[in-house]
Amino acid sequence: MRKTVAIILLTFLSMTVFAQNGDGFNPFTEEDLSILIQDSTVKEVAKFKPVGMLGVRGSFQINNVSATPDIGATSINTYKNISLVYTYYTSLWNMMNNFGLQIAAKYGEWGFDSEWLESERFSYAELSLMSHFHFDFSRFRFIAGIGPYAGYRLQSLKENDTWDQYDNRFEYGLMGGAGFAVIFGRFELQLEGDYQFSLSSIYHMNKYSDEYWMIATPRNILVNLTLFYHLF
């Protein structure tokens, strides 16, 4: 494309001079034309190199539920939350270098207390996929992400407690958050705050009554600290 533009420009200039002088004079020598055409065919150097990072994340989590009707739920905090995280940053058309994807596999603990129902405690596994955006300055990044997640409740952490047919062990929803990162060599440390908005109830609606249905969906706040290693 650049070669074509250069040739058209040179032709136009030559025709202009010829029209003015009327003697067929061409201001460009063959050597000049050769240099200009070679310069026009030089390939553009990539402005942004893709980045792939693998890391381990620890999360402090504030867990609660939004219930209808109200069950007097109060939040609890959990600390045993660990994730394996892979992040890939790339550029779109070599122009927008702020885009990336992040996938995370997580093991954690969750629960809540209630004034009217039994408290809940259980472990779970979770998989999330987020669109990840970053804005770099010096050795720092501002990061933000949003995307879906899905999880499965593994086992109850209450003594002598078991699941029944009215418990919903699958969960899915949306999550998003923002934070910042510090880069030092091939390592990167990220601190983020996330919010999880579940789209599924932890119980079937008729768990406690066939007449008065109940919906209880998790609402979680997370503070994540992730140490990444740059693979490339």
ABEGO torsion letter per residue (X at the ends): XAAAAAAAAAAAAAAAAAAAAGAGBBABBAAAAAAAAAAAABBBBBABBBBBBBBBBBBBBBBBBBBOBBAGBBBBBBABBBBBBBBBBBBBGGABAABBBBBBBBBBBBEBBBAABBBBBBBBBBBBBBBBBBBBBEABBBBBBBEBBBBBBABBABBGBBBBAABBABBBEBBBBBBBBBBBEABBBBBBBBBBBBABBABBAAAABAABBBBBBBBBBBBBBBBBBBAX
